[in-house]
Amino acid sequence: MRLSSLAAVLTLLALPAAHAADCSRADTQMELDACAAAAFKADDATLNQLYARIEARLGGDADKRKALVAAQRAWVAYRDAACKFAASGVEGGSIHPMIVTDCEDRLTKRRIQDFQAYLSCQEGDTACPVPQARADG
C-alpha cells in the first residue's frame, strides 16, 4: 500500500501548480488529491520555518535543542501513525491518499499553533521552554 501512496504523491508533484491552485473547482479525485497535497506542503513549510526559529532561539543550549529534536521526531511518528489509523477505513480506495494528507495537514496546523505559542511566550512563563527574542539595538 505504501507503493501506491508514493505513486499518488509523485503524480501530484507532476501536476502543474496552476491546476492544483484552483481548489474551489476541483472535481476529480486527482484534483482533490493535488489540492490536499498543496495545502499540506504549504503548512509543512510554515512548520519548518517555525521550527527553525525555535531552534535559533535555543541558541547554544544543547540540552534544549536535543529535547526539541526528540519531541519533533516523536510528533512526526505520532502524526504518521494517527493518520494511518484515521485513513484505515478507506485503505485501498481512491480517496485514501487524500484522507491521509488531510489528516497530516490538520495535525500540522495544530503543531503550528503549538510552535507559535512557544515563540510568543511572555517573560516569566515557566511553562515555556523557548526564550523570548532578543531586541536588537
The first five atom37 places (N, CA, C, CB, O) and aatype in JSON, in Angstrom:
{
  "aatype": [12, 1, 10, 15, 15, 10, 0, 0, 19, 10, 16, 10, 10, 0, 10, 14, 0, 0, 8, 0, 0, 3, 4, 15, 1, 0, 3, 16, 5, 12, 6, 10, 3, 0, 4, 0, 0, 0, 0, 13, 11, 0, 3, 3, 0, 16, 10, 2, 5, 10, 18, 0, 1, 9, 6, 0, 1, 10, 7, 7, 3, 0, 3, 11, 1, 11, 0, 10, 19, 0, 0, 5, 1, 0, 17, 19, 0, 18, 1, 3, 0, 0, 4, 11, 13, 0, 0, 15, 7, 19, 6, 7, 7, 15, 9, 8, 14, 12, 9, 19, 16, 3, 4, 6, 3, 1, 10, 16, 11, 1, 1, 9, 5, 3, 13, 5, 0, 18, 10, 15, 4, 5, 6, 7, 3, 16, 0, 4, 14, 19, 14, 5, 0, 1, 0, 3, 7],
  "atom_mask": [
    [1, 1, 1, 1, 1],
    [1, 1, 1, 1, 1],
    [1, 1, 1, 1, 1],
    [1, 1, 1, 1, 1],
    [1, 1, 1, 1, 1],
    [1, 1, 1, 1, 1],
    [1, 1, 1, 1, 1],
    [1, 1, 1, 1, 1],
    [1, 1, 1, 1, 1],
    [1, 1, 1, 1, 1],
    [1, 1, 1, 1, 1],
    [1, 1, 1, 1, 1],
    [1, 1, 1, 1, 1],
    [1, 1, 1, 1, 1],
    [1, 1, 1, 1, 1],
    [1, 1, 1, 1, 1],
    [1, 1, 1, 1, 1],
    [1, 1, 1, 1, 1],
    [1, 1, 1, 1, 1],
    [1, 1, 1, 1, 1],
    [1, 1, 1, 1, 1],
    [1, 1, 1, 1, 1],
    [1, 1, 1, 1, 1],
    [1, 1, 1, 1, 1],
    [1, 1, 1, 1, 1],
    [1, 1, 1, 1, 1],
    [1, 1, 1, 1, 1],
    [1, 1, 1, 1, 1],
    [1, 1, 1, 1, 1],
    [1, 1, 1, 1, 1],
    [1, 1, 1, 1, 1],
    [1, 1, 1, 1, 1],
    [1, 1, 1, 1, 1],
    [1, 1, 1, 1, 1],
    [1, 1, 1, 1, 1],
    [1, 1, 1, 1, 1],
    [1, 1, 1, 1, 1],
    [1, 1, 1, 1, 1],
    [1, 1, 1, 1, 1],
    [1, 1, 1, 1, 1],
    [1, 1, 1, 1, 1],
    [1, 1, 1, 1, 1],
    [1, 1, 1, 1, 1],
    [1, 1, 1, 1, 1],
    [1, 1, 1, 1, 1],
    [1, 1, 1, 1, 1],
    [1, 1, 1, 1, 1],
    [1, 1, 1, 1, 1],
    [1, 1, 1, 1, 1],
    [1, 1, 1, 1, 1],
    [1, 1, 1, 1, 1],
    [1, 1, 1, 1, 1],
    [1, 1, 1, 1, 1],
    [1, 1, 1, 1, 1],
    [1, 1, 1, 1, 1],
    [1, 1, 1, 1, 1],
    [1, 1, 1, 1, 1],
    [1, 1, 1, 1, 1],
    [1, 1, 1, 0, 1],
    [1, 1, 1, 0, 1],
    [1, 1, 1, 1, 1],
    [1, 1, 1, 1, 1],
    [1, 1, 1, 1, 1],
    [1, 1, 1, 1, 1],
    [1, 1, 1, 1, 1],
    [1, 1, 1, 1, 1],
    [1, 1, 1, 1, 1],
    [1, 1, 1, 1, 1],
    [1, 1, 1, 1, 1],
    [1, 1, 1, 1, 1],
    [1, 1, 1, 1, 1],
    [1, 1, 1, 1, 1],
    [1, 1, 1, 1, 1],
    [1, 1, 1, 1, 1],
    [1, 1, 1, 1, 1],
    [1, 1, 1, 1, 1],
    [1, 1, 1, 1, 1],
    [1, 1, 1, 1, 1],
    [1, 1, 1, 1, 1],
    [1, 1, 1, 1, 1],
    [1, 1, 1, 1, 1],
    [1, 1, 1, 1, 1],
    [1, 1, 1, 1, 1],
    [1, 1, 1, 1, 1],
    [1, 1, 1, 1, 1],
    [1, 1, 1, 1, 1],
    [1, 1, 1, 1, 1],
    [1, 1, 1, 1, 1],
    [1, 1, 1, 0, 1],
    [1, 1, 1, 1, 1],
    [1, 1, 1, 1, 1],
    [1, 1, 1, 0, 1],
    [1, 1, 1, 0, 1],
    [1, 1, 1, 1, 1],
    [1, 1, 1, 1, 1],
    [1, 1, 1, 1, 1],
    [1, 1, 1, 1, 1],
    [1, 1, 1, 1, 1],
    [1, 1, 1, 1, 1],
    [1, 1, 1, 1, 1],
    [1, 1, 1, 1, 1],
    [1, 1, 1, 1, 1],
    [1, 1, 1, 1, 1],
    [1, 1, 1, 1, 1],
    [1, 1, 1, 1, 1],
    [1, 1, 1, 1, 1],
    [1, 1, 1, 1, 1],
    [1, 1, 1, 1, 1],
    [1, 1, 1, 1, 1],
    [1, 1, 1, 1, 1],
    [1, 1, 1, 1, 1],
    [1, 1, 1, 1, 1],
    [1, 1, 1, 1, 1],
    [1, 1, 1, 1, 1],
    [1, 1, 1, 1, 1],
    [1, 1, 1, 1, 1],
    [1, 1, 1, 1, 1],
    [1, 1, 1, 1, 1],
    [1, 1, 1, 1, 1],
    [1, 1, 1, 1, 1],
    [1, 1, 1, 1, 1],
    [1, 1, 1, 1, 1],
    [1, 1, 1, 1, 1],
    [1, 1, 1, 0, 1],
    [1, 1, 1, 1, 1],
    [1, 1, 1, 1, 1],
    [1, 1, 1, 1, 1],
    [1, 1, 1, 1, 1],
    [1, 1, 1, 1, 1],
    [1, 1, 1, 1, 1],
    [1, 1, 1, 1, 1],
    [1, 1, 1, 1, 1],
    [1, 1, 1, 1, 1],
    [1, 1, 1, 1, 1],
    [1, 1, 1, 1, 1],
    [1, 1, 1, 1, 1],
    [1, 1, 1, 0, 1]
  ],
  "atom_positions": [
    [[0.83, -1.2, 0.0], [0.0, 0.0, 0.0], [0.87, 1.26, 0.0], [-0.94, 0.0, 1.22], [0.47, 2.28, -0.56]],
    [[2.04, 1.2, 0.61], [2.93, 2.35, 0.64], [3.36, 2.73, -0.78], [4.16, 2.05, 1.5], [3.51, 3.92, -1.08]],
    [[3.53, 1.74, -1.64], [3.95, 1.99, -3.0], [2.89, 2.78, -3.76], [4.24, 0.68, -3.72], [3.22, 3.69, -4.52]],
    [[1.62, 2.44, -3.56], [0.56, 3.18, -4.24], [0.46, 4.61, -3.71], [-0.78, 2.46, -4.08], [0.16, 5.53, -4.46]],
    [[0.7, 4.8, -2.41], [0.71, 6.15, -1.85], [1.85, 6.97, -2.42], [0.81, 6.1, -0.31], [1.69, 8.15, -2.72]],
    [[3.01, 6.33, -2.57], [4.15, 7.01, -3.16], [3.84, 7.4, -4.61], [5.41, 6.12, -3.1], [4.15, 8.51, -5.04]],
    [[3.22, 6.49, -5.34], [2.85, 6.79, -6.73], [1.87, 7.96, -6.8], [2.24, 5.55, -7.4], [1.98, 8.81, -7.69]],
    [[0.93, 8.01, -5.86], [-0.04, 9.11, -5.84], [0.66, 10.44, -5.56], [-1.12, 8.85, -4.78], [0.35, 11.45, -6.19]],
    [[1.6, 10.44, -4.63], [2.32, 11.67, -4.3], [3.15, 12.12, -5.49], [3.23, 11.45, -3.06], [3.17, 13.31, -5.82]],
    [[3.84, 11.18, -6.13], [4.63, 11.55, -7.31], [3.75, 12.1, -8.42], [5.41, 10.34, -7.81], [4.14, 13.03, -9.12]],
    [[2.58, 11.53, -8.59], [1.63, 12.04, -9.58], [1.22, 13.46, -9.24], [0.4, 11.13, -9.67], [1.13, 14.31, -10.12]],
    [[0.97, 13.71, -7.96], [0.56, 15.05, -7.53], [1.66, 16.07, -7.78], [0.18, 15.04, -6.04], [1.39, 17.2, -8.18]],
    [[2.89, 15.67, -7.54], [4.0, 16.58, -7.73], [4.19, 16.92, -9.2], [5.28, 15.99, -7.17], [4.74, 17.98, -9.54]],
    [[3.75, 16.04, -10.08], [3.89, 16.26, -11.51], [2.81, 17.19, -12.07], [3.86, 14.95, -12.25], [2.95, 17.69, -13.18]],
    [[1.75, 17.42, -11.32], [0.68, 18.29, -11.8], [1.13, 19.74, -11.84], [-0.57, 18.15, -10.92], [1.88, 20.18, -10.96]],
    [[0.7, 20.49, -12.83], [1.06, 21.9, -12.87], [0.52, 22.64, -11.65], [0.54, 22.55, -14.16], [-0.6, 22.38, -11.2]],
    [[1.31, 23.56, -11.12], [0.92, 24.3, -9.92], [-0.37, 25.09, -10.13], [2.04, 25.24, -9.49], [-1.2, 25.16, -9.23]],
    [[-0.54, 25.67, -11.29], [-1.75, 26.46, -11.55], [-2.99, 25.58, -11.5], [-1.64, 27.17, -12.91], [-4.05, 26.02, -11.04]],
    [[-2.87, 24.35, -11.97], [-4.01, 23.44, -11.96], [-4.4, 23.1, -10.52], [-3.69, 22.16, -12.76], [-5.58, 23.05, -10.18]],
    [[-3.4, 22.85, -9.69], [-3.67, 22.47, -8.3], [-4.13, 23.66, -7.47], [-2.42, 21.85, -7.67], [-4.75, 23.47, -6.42]],
    [[-3.83, 24.89, -7.92], [-4.13, 26.07, -7.12], [-5.61, 26.41, -7.05], [-3.38, 27.24, -7.66], [-6.05, 27.0, -6.06]],
    [[-6.4, 26.06, -8.05], [-7.81, 26.4, -8.06], [-8.63, 25.28, -7.44], [-8.29, 26.7, -9.49], [-9.35, 24.55, -8.13]],
    [[-8.51, 25.14, -6.15], [-9.16, 24.03, -5.45], [-10.67, 24.19, -5.35], [-8.59, 23.9, -4.06], [-11.38, 23.22, -5.11]],
    [[-11.17, 25.39, -5.53], [-12.62, 25.58, -5.48], [-13.31, 24.91, -6.67], [-12.96, 27.07, -5.46], [-14.52, 24.67, -6.65]],
    [[-12.53, 24.6, -7.69], [-13.1, 23.98, -8.89], [-12.68, 22.52, -9.04], [-12.68, 24.76, -10.12], [-12.99, 21.89, -10.05]],
    [[-12.0, 21.99, -8.05], [-11.55, 20.6, -8.12], [-12.76, 19.67, -8.09], [-10.59, 20.27, -6.95], [-13.62, 19.78, -7.22]],
    [[-12.81, 18.74, -9.06], [-13.94, 17.83, -9.07], [-13.55, 16.38, -9.35], [-14.94, 18.27, -10.1], [-14.4, 15.49, -9.29]],
    [[-12.29, 16.13, -9.63], [-11.85, 14.75, -9.77], [-11.01, 14.38, -8.56], [-11.03, 14.54, -11.08], [-10.51, 15.26, -7.86]],
    [[-10.87, 13.11, -8.31], [-10.08, 12.69, -7.16], [-8.63, 13.14, -7.31], [-10.14, 11.16, -6.99], [-8.0, 13.51, -6.32]],
    [[-8.12, 13.11, -8.53], [-6.74, 13.56, -8.74], [-6.59, 15.04, -8.39], [-6.32, 13.32, -10.21], [-5.6, 15.43, -7.77]],
    [[-7.56, 15.86, -8.77], [-7.51, 17.29, -8.43], [-7.66, 17.5, -6.92], [-8.63, 18.05, -9.18], [-6.96, 18.33, -6.34]],
    [[-8.55, 16.76, -6.31], [-8.72, 16.86, -4.85], [-7.45, 16.42, -4.13], [-9.92, 16.01, -4.38], [-7.05, 17.04, -3.14]],
    [[-6.82, 15.38, -4.61], [-5.55, 14.92, -4.04], [-4.49, 16.0, -4.16], [-5.07, 13.63, -4.73], [-3.74, 16.26, -3.22]],
    [[-4.43, 16.64, -5.34], [-3.45, 17.7, -5.58], [-3.68, 18.88, -4.65], [-3.49, 18.16, -7.04], [-2.73, 19.47, -4.13]],
    [[-4.93, 19.22, -4.44], [-5.25, 20.33, -3.54], [-4.86, 20.01, -2.1], [-6.75, 20.67, -3.62], [-4.29, 20.84, -1.4]],
    [[-5.16, 18.79, -1.68], [-4.78, 18.38, -0.32], [-3.26, 18.4, -0.17], [-5.33, 16.96, -0.01], [-2.74, 18.85, 0.85]],
    [[-2.56, 17.92, -1.18], [-1.1, 17.9, -1.13], [-0.51, 19.31, -1.1], [-0.54, 17.13, -2.33], [0.45, 19.56, -0.39]],
    [[-1.1, 20.22, -1.87], [-0.61, 21.6, -1.9], [-0.81, 22.28, -0.54], [-1.32, 22.39, -3.0], [0.06, 23.01, -0.07]],
    [[-1.97, 22.05, 0.07], [-2.24, 22.64, 1.39], [-1.27, 22.1, 2.42], [-3.7, 22.35, 1.83], [-0.71, 22.85, 3.22]],
    [[-1.06, 20.8, 2.4], [-0.14, 20.18, 3.36], [1.29, 20.68, 3.13], [-0.18, 18.65, 3.25], [2.0, 20.98, 4.09]],
    [[1.7, 20.78, 1.89], [3.05, 21.25, 1.57], [3.27, 22.67, 2.12], [3.29, 21.22, 0.05], [4.32, 22.96, 2.68]],
    [[2.28, 23.53, 1.95], [2.4, 24.91, 2.44], [2.47, 24.95, 3.96], [1.21, 25.75, 1.95], [3.29, 25.66, 4.53]],
    [[1.61, 24.18, 4.62], [1.62, 24.17, 6.08], [2.89, 23.51, 6.63], [0.39, 23.44, 6.62], [3.41, 23.93, 7.66]],
    [[3.38, 22.48, 5.94], [4.62, 21.85, 6.36], [5.79, 22.83, 6.25], [4.89, 20.59, 5.52], [6.67, 22.84, 7.1]],
    [[5.79, 23.65, 5.21], [6.84, 24.67, 5.06], [6.76, 25.68, 6.2], [6.71, 25.39, 3.7], [7.79, 26.08, 6.73]],
    [[5.55, 26.09, 6.57], [5.38, 27.01, 7.7], [5.89, 26.37, 8.98], [3.9, 27.4, 7.86], [6.58, 27.02, 9.76]],
    [[5.55, 25.12, 9.2], [6.02, 24.4, 10.39], [7.54, 24.36, 10.43], [5.45, 22.97, 10.41], [8.14, 24.58, 11.48]],
    [[8.17, 24.08, 9.3], [9.63, 24.02, 9.26], [10.26, 25.38, 9.54], [10.09, 23.51, 7.9], [11.32, 25.45, 10.17]],
    [[9.63, 26.45, 9.06], [10.14, 27.79, 9.34], [10.06, 28.1, 10.84], [9.36, 28.85, 8.53], [10.99, 28.65, 11.43]],
    [[8.93, 27.75, 11.44], [8.76, 27.99, 12.88], [9.75, 27.15, 13.69], [7.32, 27.67, 13.32], [10.31, 27.61, 14.68]],
    [[9.96, 25.91, 13.26], [10.92, 25.03, 13.93], [12.31, 25.67, 13.9], [10.96, 23.62, 13.25], [13.02, 25.69, 14.9]],
    [[12.69, 26.2, 12.75], [14.0, 26.85, 12.61], [14.1, 28.07, 13.53], [14.23, 27.26, 11.15], [15.16, 28.31, 14.11]],
    [[13.02, 28.83, 13.65], [13.03, 29.99, 14.55], [13.2, 29.55, 16.01], [11.74, 30.8, 14.39], [13.93, 30.17, 16.78]],
    [[12.5, 28.47, 16.38], [12.63, 27.96, 17.75], [14.05, 27.49, 17.99], [11.63, 26.81, 18.02], [14.66, 27.8, 19.01]],
    [[14.58, 26.74, 17.03], [15.94, 26.22, 17.14], [16.94, 27.37, 17.3], [16.29, 25.37, 15.91], [17.87, 27.28, 18.1]],
    [[16.75, 28.44, 16.54], [17.64, 29.6, 16.62], [17.55, 30.26, 17.99], [17.29, 30.63, 15.52], [18.57, 30.68, 18.55]],
    [[16.36, 30.35, 18.53], [16.2, 30.97, 19.86], [16.82, 30.14, 20.96], [14.72, 31.18, 20.16], [17.23, 30.67, 21.99]],
    [[16.91, 28.84, 20.74], [17.52, 27.99, 21.76], [19.03, 28.16, 21.78], [17.17, 26.52, 21.52], [19.7, 27.78, 22.74]],
    [[19.57, 28.73, 20.71], [20.99, 29.05, 20.65], [21.88, 27.87, 20.99], [0.0, 0.0, 0.0], [21.74, 26.79, 20.42]],
    [[22.79, 28.1, 21.91], [23.76, 27.09, 22.28], [23.3, 26.13, 23.36], [0.0, 0.0, 0.0], [24.11, 25.36, 23.88]],
    [[22.04, 26.15, 23.7], [21.53, 25.25, 24.74], [21.33, 23.86, 24.15], [20.19, 25.79, 25.34], [20.25, 23.53, 23.65]],
    [[22.38, 23.05, 24.21], [22.38, 21.73, 23.57], [21.3, 20.81, 24.13], [23.75, 21.07, 23.75], [20.69, 20.04, 23.39]],
    [[21.04, 20.9, 25.43], [20.02, 20.04, 26.03], [18.62, 20.36, 25.5], [20.05, 20.17, 27.55], [17.84, 19.46, 25.19]],
    [[18.32, 21.65, 25.4], [17.0, 22.03, 24.88], [16.88, 21.7, 23.4], [16.76, 23.53, 25.1], [15.82, 21.27, 22.95]],
    [[17.94, 21.89, 22.65], [17.92, 21.54, 21.22], [17.7, 20.04, 21.04], [19.23, 21.99, 20.51], [16.95, 19.61, 20.17]],
    [[18.37, 19.26, 21.86], [18.21, 17.8, 21.8], [16.76, 17.42, 22.15], [19.21, 17.09, 22.77], [16.18, 16.53, 21.53]],
    [[16.19, 18.07, 23.14], [14.8, 17.81, 23.53], [13.83, 18.21, 22.41], [14.45, 18.56, 24.83], [12.85, 17.52, 22.17]],
    [[14.12, 19.33, 21.75], [13.28, 19.77, 20.63], [13.31, 18.73, 19.51], [13.76, 21.13, 20.1], [12.25, 18.37, 18.98]],
    [[14.49, 18.26, 19.15], [14.61, 17.25, 18.09], [13.85, 15.98, 18.47], [16.1, 16.92, 17.82], [13.12, 15.42, 17.65]],
    [[14.02, 15.53, 19.71], [13.33, 14.32, 20.16], [11.81, 14.51, 20.13], [13.78, 13.94, 21.59], [11.07, 13.62, 19.71]],
    [[11.36, 15.66, 20.59], [9.92, 15.94, 20.59], [9.37, 15.97, 19.17], [9.63, 17.28, 21.29], [8.3, 15.42, 18.91]],
    [[10.1, 16.6, 18.26], [9.61, 16.7, 16.88], [9.6, 15.33, 16.2], [10.47, 17.68, 16.08], [8.67, 15.02, 15.47]],
    [[10.61, 14.53, 16.45], [10.63, 13.17, 15.87], [9.47, 12.35, 16.41], [11.97, 12.46, 16.19], [8.81, 11.62, 15.67]],
    [[9.21, 12.47, 17.7], [8.08, 11.74, 18.3], [6.76, 12.25, 17.74], [8.1, 11.88, 19.84], [5.84, 11.46, 17.49]],
    [[6.65, 13.56, 17.54], [5.42, 14.12, 16.98], [5.19, 13.62, 15.56], [5.48, 15.66, 16.99], [4.07, 13.26, 15.21]],
    [[6.25, 13.58, 14.73], [6.11, 13.09, 13.36], [5.66, 11.63, 13.37], [7.45, 13.23, 12.58], [4.79, 11.24, 12.59]],
    [[6.24, 10.83, 14.25], [5.83, 9.41, 14.36], [4.37, 9.32, 14.78], [6.74, 8.65, 15.38], [3.61, 8.5, 14.24]],
    [[3.97, 10.16, 15.74], [2.56, 10.18, 16.17], [1.66, 10.58, 15.01], [2.38, 11.15, 17.35], [0.66, 9.92, 14.74]],
    [[2.01, 11.67, 14.31], [1.19, 12.16, 13.2], [1.01, 11.07, 12.15], [1.84, 13.4, 12.56], [-0.11, 10.82, 11.7]],
    [[2.1, 10.42, 11.78], [2.03, 9.39, 10.75], [1.17, 8.21, 11.19], [3.43, 8.9, 10.4], [0.36, 7.71, 10.41]],
    [[1.33, 7.77, 12.44], [0.54, 6.64, 12.95], [-0.93, 7.02, 13.08], [1.09, 6.17, 14.31], [-1.81, 6.24, 12.73]],
    [[-1.18, 8.22, 13.59], [-2.57, 8.66, 13.77], [-3.28, 8.78, 12.42], [-2.62, 10.02, 14.5], [-4.45, 8.41, 12.3]],
    [[-2.59, 9.28, 11.42], [-3.2, 9.44, 10.11], [-3.37, 8.11, 9.39], [-2.38, 10.39, 9.25], [-4.33, 7.92, 8.64]],
    [[-2.45, 7.2, 9.62], [-2.62, 5.86, 9.06], [-3.89, 5.23, 9.63], [-1.37, 4.96, 9.38], [-4.67, 4.63, 8.89]],
    [[-4.09, 5.38, 10.93], [-5.3, 4.85, 11.55], [-6.55, 5.58, 11.04], [-5.21, 4.98, 13.08], [-7.55, 4.95, 10.71]],
    [[-6.47, 6.9, 10.98], [-7.63, 7.7, 10.55], [-8.08, 7.32, 9.14], [-7.3, 9.2, 10.6], [-9.27, 7.38, 8.84]],
    [[-7.15, 6.92, 8.3], [-7.49, 6.58, 6.91], [-7.7, 5.08, 6.7], [-6.4, 7.08, 5.99], [-7.95, 4.64, 5.58]],
    [[-7.59, 4.32, 7.74], [-7.68, 2.86, 7.59], [-9.04, 2.39, 7.1], [-7.37, 2.18, 8.9], [-9.14, 1.3, 6.52]],
    [[-10.07, 3.17, 7.31], [-11.4, 2.8, 6.85], [-11.57, 2.88, 5.34], [0.0, 0.0, 0.0], [-12.52, 2.32, 4.79]],
    [[-10.67, 3.59, 4.67], [-10.77, 3.73, 3.22], [-9.52, 3.19, 2.52], [-10.98, 5.2, 2.84], [-9.28, 3.48, 1.35]],
    [[-8.72, 2.41, 3.25], [-7.5, 1.85, 2.66], [-7.82, 1.06, 1.4], [-6.76, 0.96, 3.68], [-8.75, 0.25, 1.38]],
    [[-7.05, 1.32, 0.37], [-7.27, 0.66, -0.9], [-8.18, 1.43, -1.83], [0.0, 0.0, 0.0], [-8.25, 1.13, -3.03]],
    [[-8.87, 2.43, -1.3], [-9.77, 3.24, -2.12], [-9.05, 4.42, -2.73], [0.0, 0.0, 0.0], [-7.97, 4.8, -2.29]],
    [[-9.64, 4.99, -3.74], [-9.01, 6.12, -4.43], [-8.92, 7.36, -3.55], [-9.77, 6.45, -5.71], [-8.11, 8.25, -3.81]],
    [[-9.74, 7.42, -2.53], [-9.75, 8.59, -1.64], [-8.69, 8.48, -0.53], [-11.14, 8.74, -1.0], [-8.4, 9.47, 0.14]],
    [[-8.12, 7.3, -0.36], [-7.17, 7.06, 0.74], [-6.05, 8.09, 0.82], [-6.58, 5.69, 0.58], [-5.83, 8.64, 1.89]],
    [[-5.31, 8.37, -0.28], [-4.23, 9.36, -0.17], [-4.7, 10.72, 0.31], [-3.54, 9.51, -1.51], [-4.01, 11.38, 1.08]],
    [[-5.87, 11.15, -0.14], [-6.39, 12.45, 0.28], [-6.74, 12.46, 1.77], [-7.62, 12.81, -0.55], [-6.49, 13.45, 2.46]],
    [[-7.31, 11.38, 2.26], [-7.67, 11.3, 3.68], [-6.4, 11.35, 4.54], [-8.47, 10.0, 3.97], [-6.37, 12.03, 5.56]],
    [[-5.37, 10.63, 4.12], [-4.1, 10.67, 4.85], [-3.54, 12.08, 4.85], [-3.07, 9.68, 4.23], [-3.15, 12.61, 5.9]],
    [[-3.49, 12.7, 3.68], [-2.92, 14.04, 3.55], [-3.74, 15.07, 4.33], [-2.83, 14.44, 2.08], [-3.17, 15.95, 4.98]],
    [[-5.04, 14.98, 4.27], [-5.89, 15.9, 5.04], [-5.61, 15.77, 6.54], [-7.39, 15.64, 4.76], [-5.53, 16.76, 7.25]],
    [[-5.45, 14.55, 6.99], [-5.15, 14.31, 8.4], [-3.78, 14.9, 8.76], [-5.17, 12.8, 8.72], [-3.64, 15.58, 9.77]],
    [[-2.79, 14.64, 7.92], [-1.45, 15.19, 8.17], [-1.49, 16.71, 8.22], [-0.47, 14.72, 7.08], [-0.83, 17.32, 9.06]],
    [[-2.26, 17.31, 7.33], [-2.37, 18.76, 7.31], [-3.07, 19.28, 8.56], [-3.11, 19.22, 6.07], [-2.64, 20.28, 9.14]],
    [[-4.13, 18.61, 8.97], [-4.87, 19.04, 10.17], [-3.96, 18.99, 11.41], [-6.13, 18.14, 10.38], [-3.96, 19.92, 12.21]],
    [[-3.21, 17.92, 11.55], [-2.31, 17.8, 12.7], [-1.14, 18.78, 12.6], [-1.78, 16.37, 12.82], [-0.66, 19.28, 13.61]],
    [[-0.69, 19.04, 11.39], [0.38, 20.03, 11.19], [-0.09, 21.42, 11.59], [0.86, 20.02, 9.74], [0.66, 22.18, 12.19]],
    [[-1.33, 21.76, 11.26], [-1.88, 23.06, 11.66], [-1.89, 23.18, 13.19], [-3.32, 23.24, 11.09], [-1.61, 24.25, 13.73]],
    [[-2.22, 22.11, 13.87], [-2.2, 22.13, 15.35], [-0.78, 22.32, 15.87], [-2.81, 20.83, 15.93], [-0.56, 23.05, 16.84]],
    [[0.18, 21.66, 15.23], [1.57, 21.78, 15.65], [2.07, 23.21, 15.4], [2.46, 20.76, 14.91], [2.85, 23.74, 16.18]],
    [[1.63, 23.81, 14.31], [1.97, 25.21, 14.02], [1.49, 26.1, 15.17], [1.34, 25.67, 12.67], [2.22, 26.99, 15.6]],
    [[0.28, 25.86, 15.66], [-0.23, 26.64, 16.78], [0.64, 26.46, 18.02], [-1.68, 26.23, 17.1], [0.91, 27.42, 18.73]],
    [[1.09, 25.24, 18.27], [1.99, 24.98, 19.4], [3.28, 25.78, 19.25], [2.31, 23.48, 19.52], [3.74, 26.43, 20.18]],
    [[3.86, 25.72, 18.05], [5.11, 26.43, 17.82], [4.93, 27.94, 17.92], [5.67, 26.07, 16.45], [5.79, 28.63, 18.47]],
    [[3.83, 28.44, 17.41], [3.56, 29.89, 17.52], [3.44, 30.29, 18.98], [2.26, 30.26, 16.75], [3.9, 31.36, 19.38]],
    [[2.82, 29.43, 19.78], [2.7, 29.72, 21.21], [4.08, 29.76, 21.87], [1.8, 28.68, 21.9], [4.34, 30.63, 22.69]],
    [[4.95, 28.82, 21.51], [6.32, 28.83, 22.05], [7.04, 30.11, 21.69], [7.1, 27.62, 21.52], [7.81, 30.65, 22.49]],
    [[6.79, 30.61, 20.49], [7.5, 31.79, 20.02], [6.92, 33.09, 20.57], [7.49, 31.83, 18.53], [7.53, 34.15, 20.41]],
    [[5.76, 33.02, 21.21], [5.15, 34.24, 21.73], [4.96, 34.19, 23.24], [3.82, 34.48, 21.06], [4.1, 34.9, 23.78]],
    [[5.73, 33.38, 23.92], [5.63, 33.3, 25.39], [5.97, 34.65, 26.02], [6.57, 32.21, 25.93], [6.81, 35.41, 25.52]],
    [[5.32, 34.91, 27.1], [5.59, 36.13, 27.85], [6.74, 35.9, 28.82], [4.32, 36.61, 28.6], [6.96, 34.78, 29.29]],
    [[7.44, 36.96, 29.11], [8.53, 36.91, 30.09], [8.02, 36.32, 31.4], [9.13, 38.33, 30.34], [6.96, 36.72, 31.9]],
    [[8.75, 35.38, 31.94], [8.38, 34.77, 33.21], [7.49, 33.55, 33.08], [0.0, 0.0, 0.0], [7.15, 32.95, 34.1]],
    [[7.09, 33.17, 31.88], [6.26, 31.98, 31.67], [7.12, 30.75, 31.89], [5.62, 31.97, 30.24], [7.91, 30.36, 31.03]],
    [[6.97, 30.14, 33.04], [7.82, 28.99, 33.4], [7.46, 27.72, 32.63], [7.71, 28.72, 34.88], [8.21, 26.75, 32.68]],
    [[6.34, 27.72, 31.94], [5.95, 26.56, 31.13], [6.43, 26.69, 29.69], [4.42, 26.39, 31.16], [6.07, 25.87, 28.84]],
    [[7.22, 27.69, 29.41], [7.69, 27.94, 28.04], [9.19, 27.66, 27.94], [7.38, 29.39, 27.62], [9.99, 28.33, 28.6]],
    [[9.58, 26.68, 27.13], [11.0, 26.35, 27.01], [11.78, 27.24, 26.03], [11.14, 24.93, 26.59], [13.0, 27.12, 25.93]],
    [[11.09, 28.12, 25.32], [11.73, 28.94, 24.29], [11.92, 30.36, 24.81], [10.9, 28.94, 22.98], [10.95, 31.03, 25.15]],
    [[13.17, 30.81, 24.88], [13.41, 32.17, 25.37], [12.82, 33.21, 24.41], [14.91, 32.41, 25.56], [12.69, 32.97, 23.21]],
    [[12.48, 34.36, 24.96], [11.98, 35.45, 24.15], [13.06, 35.91, 23.18], [11.51, 36.63, 25.03], [14.26, 35.74, 23.43]],
    [[12.62, 36.48, 22.07], [13.58, 37.03, 21.11], [14.26, 38.23, 21.74], [12.87, 37.44, 19.78], [13.65, 39.03, 22.45]],
    [[15.52, 38.33, 21.47], [16.27, 39.47, 22.0], [16.05, 40.67, 21.09], [17.78, 39.14, 22.12], [16.04, 40.56, 19.87]],
    [[15.89, 41.82, 21.72], [15.74, 43.06, 20.95], [17.11, 43.5, 20.47], [15.07, 44.19, 21.8], [18.06, 43.6, 21.26]],
    [[17.21, 43.74, 19.19], [18.48, 44.25, 18.64], [18.52, 45.75, 18.85], [18.63, 43.89, 17.12], [17.51, 46.44, 18.73]],
    [[19.67, 46.22, 19.14], [19.72, 47.66, 19.27], [20.78, 48.08, 20.12], [0.0, 0.0, 0.0], [20.96, 49.28, 20.33]]
  ]
}
